Amino acid sequence: MTQVTINSVSGFTLPFSGVACDVYGNQCQSVGVISSLPDTITLPSPEFDAAPAFGLKLIDVNGCEIFEVLQC
C-alpha cells in the first residue's frame, strides 16, 4: 500500500478530489476527497504498489485541475 501526503496546494479551493493515474494521465482511479490539509491519500492496490512513478490529478470545486507526475 502506497500513501502520499499532500501538505499544500496553491490556488485551489477546498475541498478537492484526488485521482491517481498512470504517468500519461490514463487509467485513472479516484483516491478520495481532500477537505483539509495536510491529508494523506492511499493509492489503489495492486496497480500502484510497484510503480516507479504515478500521476496525481487534483480537481477543485471550481473545476480547476492540476496534474503532476510523482516519483515513488
N, CA, C and O atoms as a GROMACS GRO file, in nm:
protein
  288
    1MET      N    1   0.084  -0.117   0.000
    1MET     CA    2   0.000   0.000   0.000
    1MET      C    3   0.089   0.124   0.000
    1MET      O    4   0.175   0.140   0.087
    2THR      N    5   0.069   0.211  -0.098
    2THR     CA    6   0.146   0.333  -0.109
    2THR      C    7   0.061   0.451  -0.065
    2THR      O    8  -0.054   0.465  -0.106
    3GLN      N    9   0.118   0.535   0.020
    3GLN     CA   10   0.047   0.653   0.068
    3GLN      C   11   0.125   0.778   0.031
    3GLN      O   12   0.247   0.779   0.024
    4VAL      N   13   0.049   0.885   0.006
    4VAL     CA   14   0.106   1.014  -0.031
    4VAL      C   15   0.044   1.120   0.059
    4VAL      O   16  -0.078   1.124   0.076
    5THR      N   17   0.127   1.205   0.116
    5THR     CA   18   0.077   1.315   0.198
    5THR      C   19   0.082   1.444   0.116
    5THR      O   20   0.185   1.480   0.060
    6ILE      N   21  -0.032   1.511   0.110
    6ILE     CA   22  -0.042   1.640   0.042
    6ILE      C   23  -0.040   1.747   0.150
    6ILE      O   24  -0.132   1.756   0.232
    7ASN      N   25   0.065   1.828   0.150
    7ASN     CA   26   0.081   1.931   0.252
    7ASN      C   27   0.018   2.064   0.214
    7ASN      O   28  -0.039   2.132   0.299
    8SER      N   29   0.029   2.101   0.087
    8SER     CA   30  -0.029   2.228   0.043
    8SER      C   31  -0.051   2.226  -0.107
    8SER      O   32   0.014   2.152  -0.180
    9VAL      N   33  -0.144   2.308  -0.152
    9VAL     CA   34  -0.173   2.326  -0.293
    9VAL      C   35  -0.204   2.474  -0.313
    9VAL      O   36  -0.289   2.528  -0.243
   10SER      N   37  -0.136   2.538  -0.405
   10SER     CA   38  -0.156   2.681  -0.429
   10SER      C   39  -0.268   2.705  -0.530
   10SER      O   40  -0.276   2.636  -0.632
   11GLY      N   41  -0.353   2.802  -0.501
   11GLY     CA   42  -0.455   2.845  -0.594
   11GLY      C   43  -0.577   2.755  -0.604
   11GLY      O   44  -0.658   2.772  -0.695
   12PHE      N   45  -0.593   2.661  -0.512
   12PHE     CA   46  -0.706   2.570  -0.515
   12PHE      C   47  -0.802   2.602  -0.400
   12PHE      O   48  -0.761   2.650  -0.295
   13THR      N   49  -0.930   2.573  -0.424
   13THR     CA   50  -1.033   2.591  -0.322
   13THR      C   51  -1.071   2.454  -0.267
   13THR      O   52  -1.106   2.364  -0.343
   14LEU      N   53  -1.064   2.439  -0.136
   14LEU     CA   54  -1.105   2.314  -0.073
   14LEU      C   55  -1.257   2.304  -0.074
   14LEU      O   56  -1.324   2.407  -0.067
   15PRO      N   57  -1.313   2.184  -0.082
   15PRO     CA   58  -1.246   2.054  -0.097
   15PRO      C   59  -1.210   2.029  -0.243
   15PRO      O   60  -1.261   2.095  -0.333
   16PHE      N   61  -1.119   1.931  -0.264
   16PHE     CA   62  -1.088   1.889  -0.400
   16PHE      C   63  -1.076   1.738  -0.406
   16PHE      O   64  -1.047   1.672  -0.306
   17SER      N   65  -1.098   1.685  -0.526
   17SER     CA   66  -1.092   1.541  -0.549
   17SER      C   67  -0.951   1.501  -0.587
   17SER      O   68  -0.883   1.572  -0.660
   18GLY      N   69  -0.909   1.386  -0.538
   18GLY     CA   70  -0.781   1.330  -0.575
   18GLY      C   71  -0.801   1.212  -0.667
   18GLY      O   72  -0.886   1.127  -0.643
   19VAL      N   73  -0.721   1.206  -0.774
   19VAL     CA   74  -0.730   1.099  -0.873
   19VAL      C   75  -0.589   1.051  -0.903
   19VAL      O   76  -0.502   1.132  -0.936
   20ALA      N   77  -0.566   0.921  -0.893
   20ALA     CA   78  -0.436   0.862  -0.926
   20ALA      C   79  -0.443   0.804  -1.067
   20ALA      O   80  -0.539   0.736  -1.102
   21CYS      N   81  -0.340   0.832  -1.147
   21CYS     CA   82  -0.335   0.789  -1.288
   21CYS      C   83  -0.197   0.732  -1.319
   21CYS      O   84  -0.105   0.743  -1.238
   22ASP      N   85  -0.184   0.671  -1.437
   22ASP     CA   86  -0.050   0.638  -1.482
   22ASP      C   87   0.019   0.770  -1.521
   22ASP      O   88  -0.045   0.875  -1.521
   23VAL      N   89   0.145   0.766  -1.553
   23VAL     CA   90   0.222   0.888  -1.577
   23VAL      C   91   0.175   0.965  -1.702
   23VAL      O   92   0.214   1.080  -1.721
   24TYR      N   93   0.094   0.902  -1.784
   24TYR     CA   94   0.041   0.968  -1.904
   24TYR      C   95  -0.097   1.028  -1.880
   24TYR      O   96  -0.154   1.089  -1.971
   25GLY      N   97  -0.151   1.013  -1.759
   25GLY     CA   98  -0.283   1.067  -1.727
   25GLY      C   99  -0.396   0.975  -1.766
   25GLY      O  100  -0.512   1.018  -1.774
   26ASN      N  101  -0.365   0.847  -1.790
   26ASN     CA  102  -0.466   0.748  -1.827
   26ASN      C  103  -0.491   0.652  -1.711
   26ASN      O  104  -0.420   0.655  -1.610
   27GLN      N  105  -0.591   0.567  -1.728
   27GLN     CA  106  -0.624   0.463  -1.631
   27GLN      C  107  -0.635   0.521  -1.489
   27GLN      O  108  -0.572   0.473  -1.396
   28CYS      N  109  -0.716   0.625  -1.477
   28CYS     CA  110  -0.729   0.698  -1.351
   28CYS      C  111  -0.830   0.632  -1.257
   28CYS      O  112  -0.929   0.573  -1.300
   29GLN      N  113  -0.802   0.644  -1.128
   29GLN     CA  114  -0.890   0.594  -1.024
   29GLN      C  115  -0.899   0.697  -0.912
   29GLN      O  116  -0.799   0.755  -0.872
   30SER      N  117  -1.020   0.718  -0.863
   30SER     CA  118  -1.042   0.813  -0.754
   30SER      C  119  -0.972   0.765  -0.627
   30SER      O  120  -0.973   0.646  -0.595
   31VAL      N  121  -0.911   0.859  -0.556
   31VAL     CA  122  -0.848   0.826  -0.427
   31VAL      C  123  -0.913   0.904  -0.314
   31VAL      O  124  -0.863   0.902  -0.201
   32GLY      N  125  -1.023   0.973  -0.342
   32GLY     CA  126  -1.099   1.038  -0.237
   32GLY      C  127  -1.108   1.188  -0.249
   32GLY      O  128  -1.056   1.248  -0.343
   33VAL      N  129  -1.176   1.247  -0.152
   33VAL     CA  130  -1.195   1.391  -0.145
   33VAL      C  131  -1.109   1.445  -0.032
   33VAL      O  132  -1.110   1.391   0.079
   34ILE      N  133  -1.035   1.550  -0.061
   34ILE     CA  134  -0.949   1.613   0.039
   34ILE      C  135  -1.019   1.740   0.085
   34ILE      O  136  -1.044   1.830   0.005
   35SER      N  137  -1.049   1.747   0.214
   35SER     CA  138  -1.124   1.863   0.265
   35SER      C  139  -1.042   1.950   0.358
   35SER      O  140  -1.084   2.061   0.393
   36SER      N  141  -0.925   1.902   0.399
   36SER     CA  142  -0.834   1.984   0.481
   36SER      C  143  -0.692   1.937   0.455
   36SER      O  144  -0.669   1.823   0.416
   37LEU      N  145  -0.596   2.026   0.476
   37LEU     CA  146  -0.455   1.995   0.453
   37LEU      C  147  -0.376   2.013   0.581
   37LEU      O  148  -0.408   2.103   0.659
   38PRO      N  149  -0.275   1.934   0.606
   38PRO     CA  150  -0.229   1.822   0.522
   38PRO      C  151  -0.325   1.704   0.529
   38PRO      O  152  -0.401   1.690   0.625
   39ASP      N  153  -0.322   1.620   0.425
   39ASP     CA  154  -0.404   1.499   0.419
   39ASP      C  155  -0.322   1.390   0.351
   39ASP      O  156  -0.240   1.418   0.264
   40THR      N  157  -0.345   1.267   0.391
   40THR     CA  158  -0.276   1.152   0.334
   40THR      C  159  -0.376   1.069   0.255
   40THR      O  160  -0.483   1.034   0.305
   41ILE      N  161  -0.339   1.038   0.131
   41ILE     CA  162  -0.424   0.954   0.047
   41ILE      C  163  -0.353   0.821   0.025
   41ILE      O  164  -0.231   0.812   0.025
   42THR      N  165  -0.433   0.718   0.005
   42THR     CA  166  -0.381   0.584  -0.021
   42THR      C  167  -0.405   0.550  -0.168
   42THR      O  168  -0.518   0.559  -0.216
   43LEU      N  169  -0.301   0.511  -0.238
   43LEU     CA  170  -0.313   0.475  -0.379
   43LEU      C  171  -0.373   0.336  -0.392
   43LEU      O  172  -0.349   0.250  -0.308
   44PRO      N  173  -0.453   0.315  -0.498
   44PRO     CA  174  -0.516   0.184  -0.518
   44PRO      C  175  -0.412   0.073  -0.537
   44PRO      O  176  -0.311   0.092  -0.604
   45SER      N  177  -0.438  -0.042  -0.476
   45SER     CA  178  -0.355  -0.161  -0.493
   45SER      C  179  -0.423  -0.251  -0.593
   45SER      O  180  -0.546  -0.242  -0.603
   46PRO      N  181  -0.359  -0.336  -0.666
   46PRO     CA  182  -0.214  -0.351  -0.678
   46PRO      C  183  -0.154  -0.264  -0.787
   46PRO      O  184  -0.033  -0.269  -0.810
   47GLU      N  185  -0.237  -0.183  -0.854
   47GLU     CA  186  -0.190  -0.106  -0.969
   47GLU      C  187  -0.070  -0.016  -0.939
   47GLU      O  188   0.018   0.001  -1.023
   48PHE      N  189  -0.066   0.042  -0.819
   48PHE     CA  190   0.037   0.139  -0.789
   48PHE      C  191   0.142   0.088  -0.690
   48PHE      O  192   0.233   0.163  -0.654
   49ASP      N  193   0.130  -0.036  -0.646
   49ASP     CA  194   0.225  -0.089  -0.546
   49ASP      C  195   0.369  -0.093  -0.597
   49ASP      O  196   0.461  -0.062  -0.521
   50ALA      N  197   0.390  -0.131  -0.721
   50ALA     CA  198   0.526  -0.146  -0.774
   50ALA      C  199   0.562  -0.037  -0.876
   50ALA      O  200   0.667  -0.043  -0.939
   51ALA      N  201   0.475   0.060  -0.892
   51ALA     CA  202   0.500   0.164  -0.992
   51ALA      C  203   0.615   0.255  -0.949
   51ALA      O  204   0.618   0.298  -0.834
   52PRO      N  205   0.709   0.285  -1.039
   52PRO     CA  206   0.818   0.375  -1.004
   52PRO      C  207   0.774   0.521  -1.000
   52PRO      O  208   0.840   0.606  -0.941
   53ALA      N  209   0.659   0.550  -1.065
   53ALA     CA  210   0.604   0.686  -1.068
   53ALA      C  211   0.455   0.675  -1.098
   53ALA      O  212   0.408   0.573  -1.149
   54PHE      N  213   0.381   0.781  -1.065
   54PHE     CA  214   0.238   0.786  -1.095
   54PHE      C  215   0.198   0.932  -1.114
   54PHE      O  216   0.271   1.023  -1.075
   55GLY      N  217   0.082   0.952  -1.173
   55GLY     CA  218   0.030   1.086  -1.189
   55GLY      C  219  -0.076   1.114  -1.085
   55GLY      O  220  -0.161   1.029  -1.059
   56LEU      N  221  -0.070   1.230  -1.025
   56LEU     CA  222  -0.172   1.271  -0.928
   56LEU      C  223  -0.246   1.390  -0.985
   56LEU      O  224  -0.186   1.494  -1.014
   57LYS      N  225  -0.376   1.374  -1.001
   57LYS     CA  226  -0.460   1.480  -1.054
   57LYS      C  227  -0.548   1.530  -0.938
   57LYS      O  228  -0.610   1.451  -0.868
   58LEU      N  229  -0.552   1.661  -0.920
   58LEU     CA  230  -0.639   1.723  -0.821
   58LEU      C  231  -0.738   1.812  -0.894
   58LEU      O  232  -0.700   1.888  -0.983
   59ILE      N  233  -0.865   1.804  -0.855
   59ILE     CA  234  -0.971   1.882  -0.917
   59ILE      C  235  -1.049   1.951  -0.806
   59ILE      O  236  -1.107   1.885  -0.720
   60ASP      N  237  -1.050   2.086  -0.808
   60ASP     CA  238  -1.120   2.158  -0.701
   60ASP      C  239  -1.267   2.181  -0.735
   60ASP      O  240  -1.313   2.144  -0.843
   61VAL      N  241  -1.340   2.244  -0.641
   61VAL     CA  242  -1.484   2.263  -0.657
   61VAL      C  243  -1.518   2.357  -0.772
   61VAL      O  244  -1.632   2.358  -0.819
   62ASN      N  245  -1.421   2.436  -0.819
   62ASN     CA  246  -1.444   2.527  -0.932
   62ASN      C  247  -1.408   2.464  -1.066
   62ASN      O  248  -1.421   2.528  -1.170
   63GLY      N  249  -1.364   2.336  -1.064
   63GLY     CA  250  -1.328   2.268  -1.186
   63GLY      C  251  -1.182   2.290  -1.226
   63GLY      O  252  -1.139   2.242  -1.332
   64CYS      N  253  -1.105   2.361  -1.144
   64CYS     CA  254  -0.962   2.377  -1.173
   64CYS      C  255  -0.892   2.244  -1.153
   64CYS      O  256  -0.925   2.168  -1.061
   65GLU      N  257  -0.796   2.217  -1.239
   65GLU     CA  258  -0.730   2.087  -1.238
   65GLU      C  259  -0.578   2.105  -1.242
   65GLU      O  260  -0.526   2.193  -1.311
   66ILE      N  261  -0.509   2.021  -1.166
   66ILE     CA  262  -0.363   2.017  -1.172
   66ILE      C  263  -0.323   1.871  -1.182
   66ILE      O  264  -0.384   1.784  -1.120
   67PHE      N  265  -0.218   1.843  -1.261
   67PHE     CA  266  -0.169   1.707  -1.278
   67PHE      C  267  -0.018   1.711  -1.263
   67PHE      O  268   0.050   1.791  -1.328
   68GLU      N  269   0.034   1.625  -1.176
   68GLU     CA  270   0.178   1.621  -1.154
   68GLU      C  271   0.223   1.475  -1.146
   68GLU      O  272   0.157   1.392  -1.084
   69VAL      N  273   0.336   1.445  -1.210
   69VAL     CA  274   0.395   1.312  -1.202
   69VAL      C  275   0.486   1.310  -1.079
   69VAL      O  276   0.573   1.396  -1.062
   70LEU      N  277   0.465   1.211  -0.994
   70LEU     CA  278   0.541   1.196  -0.870
   70LEU      C  279   0.620   1.065  -0.874
   70LEU      O  280   0.568   0.962  -0.917
   71GLN      N  281   0.744   1.070  -0.830
   71GLN     CA  282   0.829   0.952  -0.822
   71GLN      C  283   0.801   0.879  -0.691
   71GLN      O  284   0.784   0.942  -0.586
   72CYS      N  285   0.797   0.747  -0.697
   72CYS     CA  286   0.772   0.668  -0.576
   72CYS      C  287   0.902   0.633  -0.507
   72CYS      O  288   0.901   0.566  -0.403
   0.00000   0.00000   0.00000
